[in-house]
Amino acid sequence: MGKSVPYILKTVATVLLLNLLAQLFYVRLDLTEDLRYTLSKAAINSVAPFKTPVIIDVLLEGTLTPEFLKLKKETQALLEEFAEENDNIKFNFVNPLEGERIENVLTDLQSIGLTPTRVTTEENTTVSQDIVFPWAMVNQGNRTIKVPLLRNTLGASMEDRVNNSVQHLEYAFANAFTKLGLKEKKRIAVIKGNGELDDIYMADFLTSLREYYNIGAITLDSIATNAQGTLKQLQKYDLALIAKPTEPFSDSEKYIMDQFITQGGKSVWLIDQVQMELDSLFNETGTALALPRDLNLGDFFFTHGLRINPVLVSDLYFTQIVLASGKGNSAQYNPVPWFYNPMVFSRDDHPINRNLEALRFQFANAIDTLASPLKKTILYQSSPLSKLEGTPKQIALELVNRAPDKETFNNGNQFLAVLLEGQFKSAFTKRVKPVDLQQENASEKETKMLVVSDGDIVKNQLRNGTPLELGYDKWTNSFYGNKEFLINAVNYMLDNTGLINIRNKNVAIPILDEQRIATEKTRWQVLNIALPLGLVLVFVPLINLWRKRRYR
């Protein structure tokens, strides 16, 4: 007994010392292989400015399926890391459906844009459906930013959707913190005057951009009377958006845009080089003629190493359209294949297109890249099973009733979205200038340009005159990634903080092999249940025998 007292005292003293050291020197270690709990520098910077509390309500509480329990766990672990960087970050998990007035809560949440997810579970012969709101609300003062925690993925299981969503969590919250912390917004000019899309068809995209940027409209018509003033006004903006022009640019208008770009202005060009609309097919004949569209921009893009060809991309990876059969109350609406609306999948090789849902293109054209000193990144291209169709060409709705000749779809991987970066040379070098400017052809500056060969990529649908979310097709009830792609592109071009680069982070989520579980079920049951019990039955008597002999 005398020998054991000092030993006990030493043990107690050691434990007390370790607890004291742990309080003085607090260390968090990320031992995961992919460092999923180590925040990037841009994410840390996004929470640094907060001097007052930021309250985060995560609507993931209550009875959850295993997939959503995983999403909750990963969300909690990430928010703990943000809270370690700034004590003003507070979070809690809330069950929005707790209480008796569930229907009223559902209506209220959906009215502010929080769409629920319905989860179907099967247990033995019982099938049940639960409603989950995978959203977080980031609040500071009277401002609230909505953060979607679950991402849409066409054809993916709920487990795959959750795993993809975990990849996106750090960027989603860092992006929300950045929106709250914005003091001075950069400016985007929406170019008008050449038959571009009406604002109502870009309403959802422009509304989303206003969370980051100030937006104004610039009309190029005034160049004829005040070219210098128009350029000066345009140069107050950081980026110009040209969305589906349908009328040719004059040389003067083209020159003003040329000077804006060569002197450092960013630009997004959403161009239709073929005149064709789906609505034009809904006539008595069900046909329409697709014609080349001359926008007088060929030499402009050629100077920068691009050519948009007046051809249509037809793809066996397509999105559907809906056609009506029958009349009156007996009419039925059926989704049918439409090869002129390619479904284009992300290349996952750039912060802009990382981990995005498939995009929907409509009557897209092919882009050729030419030799130039600019850096060119192909963000999207058609599938290997696609082909080109020249124009003029007669398009008929009855194509939906014909089986495609798959052997002709052998001219795939056509470029549809190209990002250009570097110093842009003027397209008017050694040419007569259409107007006189005070600072013509000033020293070229580094800038960026995005060219997409489909103007409708930014077009949202309407319901009773009200704009719907960009990327949502009301006819097939499908979601596409058009909105997120365009927002990512603008953020990449205008963001100096490196926030968009968080999207490059890969989180390795271990996934169980269902097939292997089924085939090796008995083996693993033996290893995990029978073997431990067998070892206990064998070694316990041996240990007891050894103790009897040792202390006899």
C-alpha positions in Angstrom: 0.0 0.0 0.0 2.9 2.3 0.8 4.4 2.0 -2.6 1.0 2.7 -4.4 0.4 6.1 -2.7 3.3 7.9 -4.5 2.3 6.3 -7.7 -1.3 7.6 -7.4 0.0 11.0 -6.4 2.3 11.1 -9.5 -0.6 10.0 -11.8 -2.9 12.7 -10.4 -0.2 15.4 -10.7 0.4 14.4 -14.3 -3.2 14.6 -15.2 -3.6 18.0 -13.6 -0.5 19.2 -15.4 -1.8 18.0 -18.8 -5.1 19.7 -18.2 -3.4 23.0 -17.3 -1.2 22.8 -20.4 -4.2 22.0 -22.6 -5.9 25.2 -21.4 -2.8 27.3 -22.0 -1.9 25.9 -25.3 -5.0 25.0 -27.4 -4.2 23.2 -30.6 -6.5 21.8 -33.3 -5.0 19.2 -35.6 -6.5 18.2 -39.0 -5.4 14.6 -39.5 -7.6 14.0 -42.5 -5.8 13.0 -45.7 -7.5 15.7 -47.8 -7.3 18.4 -45.0 -11.0 18.9 -45.3 -11.2 20.8 -42.0 -8.3 23.2 -42.8 -9.8 26.4 -44.1 -8.2 28.1 -47.1 -6.7 31.6 -46.8 -9.5 33.1 -48.7 -12.1 31.5 -46.4 -10.3 32.8 -43.3 -10.2 36.3 -44.8 -13.9 36.2 -45.5 -14.7 36.1 -41.7 -11.8 38.4 -40.6 -13.7 41.8 -40.9 -16.6 40.9 -38.6 -16.6 43.0 -35.4 -20.2 42.2 -34.5 -22.0 38.8 -34.1 -22.9 36.8 -37.2 -25.6 34.3 -36.3 -26.0 31.2 -38.5 -29.2 29.2 -38.3 -28.7 25.8 -39.9 -32.1 24.1 -40.7 -30.8 20.6 -40.2 -32.2 19.3 -37.0 -34.8 16.7 -36.0 -35.2 13.2 -37.5 -32.8 12.9 -40.4 -31.7 10.1 -42.8 -28.1 8.9 -42.6 -27.2 11.0 -45.7 -28.5 14.2 -44.1 -26.9 13.3 -40.8 -23.6 13.2 -42.6 -24.3 16.6 -44.2 -25.2 18.0 -40.7 -21.9 16.6 -39.2 -19.8 18.1 -42.0 -21.6 21.4 -41.8 -21.0 21.5 -38.0 -17.3 20.7 -38.3 -16.8 23.4 -40.9 -18.6 26.1 -38.9 -16.6 25.2 -35.9 -13.5 26.0 -37.9 -14.9 29.4 -38.9 -15.9 30.1 -35.3 -12.2 29.4 -34.3 -11.1 32.1 -36.7 -13.5 34.7 -35.4 -15.3 34.6 -32.1 -18.2 36.6 -33.6 -19.3 33.6 -35.7 -22.1 31.8 -33.8 -24.2 29.0 -35.1 -27.0 26.7 -34.1 -29.1 23.9 -35.6 -32.8 24.5 -35.9 -35.7 22.1 -36.7 -38.0 24.3 -38.8 -40.8 21.7 -38.8 -41.0 21.5 -35.0 -44.4 22.4 -33.7 -48.0 22.1 -34.7 -48.4 24.6 -37.5 -46.2 22.8 -40.0 -48.2 23.8 -43.1 -47.8 27.5 -42.2 -44.1 27.0 -41.7 -43.7 25.3 -45.1 -45.5 28.2 -46.8 -43.4 30.8 -45.0 -40.1 29.1 -45.8 -40.9 28.6 -49.5 -42.1 32.2 -49.8 -38.5 33.4 -49.0 -37.0 31.0 -51.5 -36.1 28.1 -49.2 -37.3 25.1 -51.3 -37.6 21.8 -49.4 -36.2 18.4 -50.3 -38.5 15.4 -50.1 -36.7 12.2 -49.0 -38.2 8.8 -49.6 -37.1 6.0 -47.3 -38.0 2.3 -47.5 -37.8 0.0 -44.4 -39.0 -3.5 -45.0 -42.4 -3.0 -46.7 -43.0 0.5 -45.3 -42.3 3.5 -47.5 -42.2 6.9 -45.8 -41.5 10.4 -47.1 -39.9 13.2 -45.0 -39.4 16.9 -45.8 -36.0 18.4 -45.2 -34.9 22.0 -45.6 -31.1 21.8 -46.3 -30.5 25.5 -45.9 -28.6 27.8 -43.7 -29.4 31.5 -42.9 -26.4 33.7 -42.2 -27.6 36.8 -40.3 -25.9 40.0 -39.3 -28.1 42.9 -38.1 -31.0 43.2 -40.6 -29.2 41.4 -43.4 -29.7 37.7 -44.2 -27.9 35.6 -46.8 -29.4 32.2 -47.8 -26.9 29.3 -48.1 -28.1 26.2 -49.9 -26.5 23.1 -48.4 -27.7 20.5 -50.9 -26.8 20.7 -54.5 -28.9 19.5 -57.5 -27.4 16.7 -59.5 -29.3 15.2 -62.4 -29.8 11.4 -62.0 -27.7 11.2 -58.8 -28.7 9.3 -55.7 -29.2 11.2 -52.5 -25.9 9.9 -51.1 -24.1 11.2 -54.2 -25.8 14.5 -53.9 -24.8 14.9 -50.3 -21.2 13.9 -51.1 -21.1 16.5 -53.9 -22.6 19.1 -51.5 -19.9 18.5 -48.9 -17.3 19.5 -51.5 -19.1 22.8 -51.9 -19.7 23.7 -48.2 -16.5 25.8 -47.6 -17.1 27.9 -50.7 -20.8 28.3 -49.9 -20.3 29.7 -46.5 -17.2 31.8 -47.4 -19.2 33.3 -50.3 -22.0 34.2 -47.9 -19.6 35.8 -45.4 -18.0 37.8 -48.3 -21.4 39.1 -49.4 -22.1 40.3 -45.8 -18.7 42.0 -45.6 -18.8 43.9 -48.9 -18.2 47.6 -48.3 -17.6 48.7 -51.9 -19.1 46.8 -54.9 -17.6 46.6 -58.3 -19.7 47.6 -61.3 -21.2 45.7 -64.2 -22.5 47.3 -67.4 -25.3 45.6 -69.3 -24.8 46.7 -72.9 -27.9 47.8 -74.8 -28.7 49.1 -78.3 -28.1 46.0 -80.5 -31.2 44.0 -79.8 -30.0 42.3 -76.7 -32.2 40.3 -74.4 -34.8 42.3 -72.4 -34.1 42.6 -68.7 -37.1 40.5 -67.8 -35.4 37.5 -69.4 -32.2 38.2 -67.4 -34.0 39.1 -64.2 -33.0 36.2 -62.1 -29.3 36.4 -63.1 -29.1 40.2 -62.6 -30.8 39.9 -59.3 -28.3 37.3 -58.1 -25.4 39.5 -59.3 -26.7 42.5 -57.3 -25.7 40.6 -54.2 -22.1 41.2 -55.2 -22.0 44.1 -57.7 -23.7 47.3 -58.7 -25.4 47.0 -62.2 -26.1 49.7 -64.7 -27.1 49.8 -68.4 -25.0 51.4 -71.1 -26.6 52.1 -74.6 -24.1 52.3 -77.4 -26.4 54.3 -79.6 -24.9 57.6 -78.2 -21.5 56.8 -79.8 -22.6 58.6 -83.0 -22.9 62.0 -81.1 -20.5 61.5 -78.2 -18.0 58.7 -78.7 -15.5 59.9 -76.1 -18.2 60.4 -73.5 -19.6 56.9 -74.1 -16.2 55.3 -73.6 -15.6 57.4 -70.5 -18.9 56.3 -69.1 -18.2 52.6 -70.0 -14.8 52.8 -68.3 -16.5 53.5 -65.0 -17.5 49.9 -65.0 -15.4 46.8 -64.4 -17.2 44.4 -66.6 -19.4 44.6 -69.7 -22.2 42.0 -70.3 -23.4 41.5 -73.9 -26.3 39.1 -73.8 -27.6 37.8 -77.1 -27.3 40.8 -79.5 -29.5 40.3 -82.6 -28.5 43.5 -84.6 -25.1 44.2 -86.1 -22.5 46.3 -84.3 -21.4 49.3 -86.2 -17.6 49.9 -86.5 -17.9 52.8 -84.1 -19.7 50.6 -81.4 -17.2 47.8 -82.0 -14.3 50.2 -81.6 -15.6 51.6 -78.3 -15.9 48.0 -76.9 -12.4 47.3 -78.3 -10.9 50.2 -76.4 -12.7 49.3 -73.2 -11.3 45.8 -73.4 -7.7 46.6 -74.4 -7.5 49.1 -71.5 -8.4 46.4 -68.9 -12.2 46.1 -69.0 -13.5 42.6 -68.5 -16.3 41.3 -70.8 -18.8 38.4 -71.1 -20.1 37.8 -74.7 -23.2 35.5 -75.0 -23.5 35.2 -78.8 -26.0 33.5 -81.1 -24.4 33.3 -84.6 -27.5 31.6 -86.0 -30.9 33.1 -86.1 -33.2 30.4 -84.8 -35.8 30.2 -81.9 -37.8 27.2 -80.7 -41.0 29.4 -80.6 -40.6 30.0 -84.4 -41.4 26.3 -85.0 -44.9 26.5 -83.4 -46.7 27.5 -86.6 -49.0 25.7 -89.0 -46.1 24.0 -90.8 -44.1 23.2 -87.7 -41.0 24.4 -89.6 -38.6 27.3 -89.6 -35.5 28.3 -91.5 -32.2 28.7 -89.5 -30.2 31.5 -91.0 -26.6 32.8 -90.2 -26.7 36.0 -88.1 -24.2 38.7 -89.1 -23.3 40.7 -86.0 -20.2 42.3 -87.6 -18.0 40.9 -84.8 -16.0 38.4 -86.9 -12.8 40.5 -87.2 -13.1 41.5 -83.5 -13.1 37.9 -82.2 -10.6 36.8 -84.9 -8.0 39.3 -83.5 -8.3 37.6 -80.1 -8.0 34.1 -81.5 -11.6 33.0 -81.8 -14.2 32.3 -84.5 -17.8 31.6 -83.8 -19.2 29.6 -86.8 -22.7 30.0 -88.1 -23.5 26.3 -87.6 -25.8 24.4 -85.2 -24.5 21.8 -82.7 -26.7 18.7 -82.6 -26.0 16.3 -79.7 -27.1 12.9 -78.6 -26.7 14.1 -75.0 -29.7 16.4 -75.2 -32.3 18.2 -73.0 -35.9 17.6 -73.6 -38.7 19.9 -74.8 -42.4 19.5 -74.2 -44.9 19.2 -77.0 -48.7 19.1 -76.6 -50.9 16.4 -78.2 -54.6 16.6 -78.4 -56.8 19.7 -77.9 -58.6 21.4 -75.1 -59.0 19.6 -71.8 -57.8 16.4 -73.4 -54.4 17.9 -74.3 -51.4 16.0 -73.0 -47.9 17.4 -72.6 -45.1 15.0 -73.4 -41.3 15.5 -73.0 -39.5 14.6 -76.2 -35.8 14.6 -77.3 -34.5 17.7 -78.9 -30.9 17.3 -80.3 -30.5 21.0 -80.8 -30.6 21.6 -77.0 -27.3 19.9 -75.9 -26.9 18.9 -72.3 -23.3 19.9 -71.6 -21.4 18.4 -68.6 -18.7 20.2 -66.6 -15.1 19.5 -67.4 -14.3 19.9 -63.7 -10.9 21.5 -64.5 -11.3 25.1 -63.5 -12.7 27.0 -60.5 -15.6 28.3 -62.8 -16.9 24.9 -63.7 -15.9 22.8 -60.7 -18.6 20.5 -59.4 -21.4 22.1 -61.4 -24.7 20.6 -62.6 -25.1 20.0 -66.4 -25.8 23.1 -68.5 -28.6 23.5 -71.0 -27.6 25.1 -74.4 -30.2 26.0 -77.1 -29.3 26.1 -80.7 -25.6 26.6 -79.8 -22.8 27.2 -82.3 -19.3 25.9 -82.5 -16.3 28.0 -81.5 -12.9 27.6 -83.2 -9.7 28.7 -81.4 -6.9 30.3 -83.4 -3.3 31.1 -82.7 -2.9 34.1 -80.4 -0.8 35.1 -77.4 -3.8 34.9 -75.1 -4.4 32.1 -72.7 -7.4 30.1 -73.8 -9.4 27.7 -71.4 -12.1 25.5 -72.8 -14.8 25.6 -70.1 -17.5 23.6 -71.9 -17.7 21.5 -75.1 -20.3 19.3 -76.7 -20.2 15.5 -76.1 -18.2 13.1 -78.3 -21.6 12.1 -79.8 -22.4 15.4 -81.5 -22.2 16.8 -85.0 -22.4 20.2 -86.9 -25.2 21.2 -89.2 -24.6 24.1 -91.6 -27.0 27.0 -92.3 -29.3 28.0 -93.9 -31.2 24.9 -92.8 -34.8 24.0 -92.5 -35.7 22.8 -89.0 -38.9 20.8 -88.4 -40.6 19.7 -85.2 -41.3 16.3 -86.7 -37.6 15.5 -86.0 -38.7 14.3 -82.6 -40.5 11.4 -84.2 -37.5 10.2 -86.2 -34.8 7.9 -84.8 -31.4 9.7 -85.1 -28.7 8.3 -87.4 -26.2 7.7 -84.7 -23.4 7.1 -87.1 -23.5 10.7 -88.3 -22.9 12.0 -84.8 -19.2 11.7 -85.2 -17.9 15.3 -85.0 -18.0 15.8 -81.3 -16.2 17.9 -78.6 -17.1 21.2 -80.2 -16.1 24.2 -78.1 -19.1 26.1 -76.6 -17.6 28.3 -73.9 -14.0 29.7 -74.0 -12.2 31.9 -71.4 -9.5 34.3 -72.7 -6.9 35.8 -70.4 -4.0 38.1 -71.0 -3.1 41.4 -72.8 -5.7 42.0 -75.6 -4.4 43.6 -78.8 -6.7 46.1 -80.5 -8.7 44.8 -83.5 -8.2 48.3 -85.1 -4.4 48.3 -85.1 -3.1 49.7 -88.4 -6.7 50.4 -89.5 -8.6 53.6 -90.0 -10.3 54.4 -86.8 -14.1 55.0 -87.1 -14.1 57.7 -84.5 -11.5 59.9 -82.8 -10.6 59.3 -79.2 -8.3 61.2 -76.8 -6.4 58.1 -75.6 -6.5 55.7 -78.6 -4.7 52.4 -78.2 -3.2 53.1 -74.8 -0.9 50.5 -73.3 -2.7 47.1 -73.2 -3.6 45.8 -69.7 -4.2 42.3 -68.4 -7.9 41.4 -68.6 -10.3 38.5 -69.1 -13.0 37.7 -71.6 -15.6 34.9 -71.6 -17.2 33.9 -75.0 -20.2 31.5 -75.0 -21.8 30.5 -78.3 -25.4 30.6 -77.0 -27.2 33.8 -76.0 -30.0 31.8 -74.4 -27.7 30.4 -71.7 -28.6 33.5 -69.6 -32.4 33.5 -70.4 -34.8 32.6 -67.6 -38.4 31.4 -68.3 -41.5 33.3 -67.3 -44.6 32.1 -65.5 -47.6 34.5 -65.7 -45.1 37.3 -66.5 -43.0 36.5 -63.5 -39.3 35.5 -64.0 -38.4 32.0 -62.8 -35.0 30.9 -61.6 -32.3 30.8 -64.3 -31.6 27.1 -65.2 -35.1 25.9 -64.2 -37.3 24.4 -67.0 -40.9 24.7 -66.0 -42.0 22.3 -68.7 -39.9 19.3 -67.5 -39.4 20.5 -63.9 -35.6 20.1 -64.4 -32.8 22.2 -63.0 -29.6 23.0 -64.9 -26.4 24.8 -63.8 -26.6 27.8 -66.1 -27.0 30.3 -63.3 -24.1 29.1 -61.2 -21.8 28.8 -64.2 -22.4 32.4 -65.2 -22.1 33.7 -61.6 -18.9 31.7 -61.1 -17.5 33.2 -64.3 -18.2 36.8 -63.3 -16.8 36.2 -59.8 -13.7 34.7 -61.3 -13.2 37.7 -63.6 -13.8 40.3 -60.9 -12.7 38.7 -57.7 -9.3 39.7 -56.4 -9.5 37.8 -53.1 -9.1 34.3 -54.5 -12.4 33.2 -53.1 -13.4 31.4 -56.2 -10.3 29.2 -56.0 -11.8 27.4 -53.0 -13.9 25.5 -55.5 -10.7 23.7 -56.6 -10.5 22.0 -53.2 -11.3 18.3 -53.3 -12.8 16.5 -50.4 -12.5 12.7 -50.5 -15.7 11.2 -49.1 -15.4 7.5 -48.5 -18.4 5.7 -50.2 -19.5 2.1 -49.3 -19.4 -0.4 -52.2 -23.0 -1.7 -52.1 -22.2 -4.6 -54.4 -19.2 -5.7 -52.3 -21.3 -5.4 -49.1 -23.9 -7.8 -50.6 -21.4 -10.4 -51.8 -19.1 -10.3 -48.7 -21.8 -9.8 -46.1 -21.2 -13.1 -44.3 -17.5 -12.7 -44.2 -17.6 -9.3 -42.5 -20.3 -10.5 -40.1 -17.9 -13.3 -39.0 -14.9 -10.9 -38.7 -16.8 -8.3 -36.7 -19.0 -10.4 -34.5 -18.0 -14.1 -34.4 -14.2 -13.5 -34.3 -14.2 -11.1 -31.4 -16.5 -13.4 -29.4 -14.3 -16.4 -30.2 -11.1 -14.5 -29.1 -12.8 -13.6 -25.8 -13.9 -17.2 -25.2 -10.3 -18.5 -25.9 -8.2 -15.9 -24.1 -10.3 -15.2 -21.0 -9.7 -18.8 -19.6 -6.0 -18.6 -20.5 -5.6 -15.3 -18.7 -7.4 -16.6 -15.7 -5.1 -19.7 -15.7 -2.0 -17.5 -16.0 -3.1 -15.3 -13.1 -3.8 -18.3 -10.8 -0.3 -19.7 -11.5 1.3 -16.3 -11.2 -0.2 -15.3 -7.9 -0.5 -18.8 -6.3 
